[in-house]
């Protein structure tokens, strides 16, 4: 049986959590990716089969709230945001936890102000070896409340293994994301490291490997993306790809295939021996959520609402998938839904919160795809549904919609 984490009850929900439990009982092996439909009459919500808190996030939340309970007057700090969800981080701050850094690494509180008696929580994204040493030199116990996701640690372990076999480590990720910074740090302790953001950057790298572009081209396009002393002629001979666990899994696989083909062009039949298979580092939760979102999209709807923190990488990729097929709104919670005519949403392209008018079509029944990132509490989706249903006088109650869902689920089995 999967481990049950001690997550505060205020993050749970009356509706979504019940839907998830019903689906778990019906489909314990997670083979059925079809969405769950909650029909309120004039509006229907199609919920993805998988979304919300993953193993790593629940583990991090349990540890963080345990730290609060065990503090006994000691000061508590988070290295940076524990996870990328404003509601969770704001609650932790309200309980007295202070952030040492921003998500981009800007120092908010100098490490020199820390003492050995302070509690420092390591976020789910992990910590660089350099920062870990600074904290240890101060006397802080970095392992006492270390919430690093086990799947991030798996990437580090795999990086160490292939690095020790003389492979250069290519990280598919966002160079200055906390997780990628940590992975970069751990990887460069054993091997040369290079970060690629997407397939476009990978094609540039592949052109260097194939010999179509020179060293000046490499340094121009990959400045600040490789480890110190990186030598393209020496370090682009044997490669292995790992990823920031929140990236699109399909894109990571495509990037690996692109680099493998480039090595085969350069080295002929011997090229395959120049590439390490690292497909086992992909995060299960990222895969599940993305696969479930694709299945959700295939069922169609009038629009999609994605709930999560604007700086959440895994959530932004769900938005990417949905906006290819329908109007999509990336919101932090029900507070973003101002009225039937107006919504505040985060645009992943401009990186700005924008206001849209006329976002909710007037047709009935209206079908809305609803899902969330891995760091989003279920209760926020309950609130989003309640907010939208409040604009429909004939909508049935959440309790009635849940009873109908459970009844239909039993009949379908």
Order of alpha helices (4+ residues) and beta strands (2+ residues): alpha-beta-beta-alpha-beta-alpha-beta-beta-alpha-alpha-beta-alpha-beta-alpha-alpha-alpha-beta-alpha-beta-alpha-beta-alpha-beta-beta-beta-beta-alpha-alpha
